[in-house]
Amino acid sequence: MLEDPVCATRRLLPWIVATHIKDGAIAMNHEGFTIFPVPAGAGVIDFPAILRLLKSLSYDVTLSVERARGQFSSADS
């Protein structure tokens, strides 16, 4: 959603009970940029910061791994 994931986690923290783990990368190209999925931890998401926030809750949060495919090009929008 083009929002910083750590800021979003912090803002939504009181209401989080479950979430999914998904990572991605951005590559510049002749049309602008392409966003594509990568293995969790290999992309741009700051998982250590997000997991620290989730761990600060007084209850366990259910995490699931999302296996995404494909890519999004800025030329597609």
Sequence and secondary structure as in RCSB ss.txt:
>XXXX:A:sequence
MLEDPVCATRRLLPWIVATHIKDGAIAMNHEGFTIFPVPAGAGVIDFPAILRLLKSLSYDVTLSVERARGQFSSA
DS
>XXXX:A:secstr
  S HHHHHHHHGGG SEEEE EEEEEEETTEEEEEEE TTSSS  HHHHHHHHHTSSS  EEEE      EEGG
G 
